[in-house]
Amino acid sequence: MNLPNKITISRICLIPLVVFFYLADFIPNGWGKLVSAIIFAIAAITDNIDGRIARKRNLVTNLGKFLDPIADKVLVMSGLLLIIAVPITGEGITQAMPAVWPVWFGIVCGVIILARELIISAFRQIAATKNLVLAADKAGKIKAFTQDVTIFLYMIYAFLVAGFWTTIQGTTNTIICVVLLVLLALSTILTMYSGVQYMVRNRQVLKDGGGGAKLHTIMGQVLNEFDDDGSLSIEGVAERFNMSEKKAQKLLDQMVQLGYISDEGEILLSDEEYQEIFGSRGEE
């Protein structure tokens, strides 16, 4: 087992600790929730580390592709459930409530985020049956970062409520709640936006028809061939790959939809992203 996969598995192993310490009310003054928040932050940070190492060292494996999204989704959904559903108790608290208040708002946001993740997972499974590997986009990465930050801050808030309620109650608590609600709303909006954008950009996945494996191979060969040029043109692709300009136009349109090239034909994939999608250059 290589290093990136070990990091991913370590992230999965941290999730039960996040849940345990958040629920550990026997630890006085809410310190368990602070420990939970710190472990959550460490687990979230490793998400960037394992993928970066895998691409940089050419260590991308099927096991990693399988485990990484599972680890990310389980971590986020566990954190959401904790801040939405677990009442906070502590000295001076007369009515135990979850960190997210009002409760209905947290439930609505949680359902939307969960639905988005399930839909995109199903979407990627359909793409996999057609041998298409969909490139991650910036909106999805921003969404993930916002979700992690929001959950982490809510856990810190839960720690403050459990241990220092008499200090923060009143105006301070109201301000904190409003700021956190804005962050949760923003995170939910970004979640919906990134999901819709991802499906629209890759809408060809839902079109009937075969040839996915062959198309994937051709795209890799085209990108490899024009790597030194840095951009593609209809005429250039048609000439070098002995195809009609109409077929070349269709191929480039699909590559634009997948996020491989820009509308102007500029190649958008880095070497690391190319290796993750197509393998080492020359192996297509």
ABEGO torsion letter per residue (X at the ends): XBAAAAAAAAAAAAAAAAAAAAABAABBGGAAAAAAAAAAAAAAAAAAAAAAAAAAAGABBAAAAAAAAAAAAAAAAAAAAAAAABBBBEBGBABBBBABOBAAAAAAAAAAAAAAAAAAAAAAAAAAAAGBBBBBBAAAAAAAAAAAAAAAAAAAAAAAAAAAAAAABEAAAAAAAAAAAAAAAAAAAAAAAAAAAAAAAAAAAABBEBGAAAAAAAAAAAAAAAAAAGBBBAAAAAAAAGBBAAAAAAAAAAAAAAGABBAAGBBABBAAAAAAAAEBBGAX
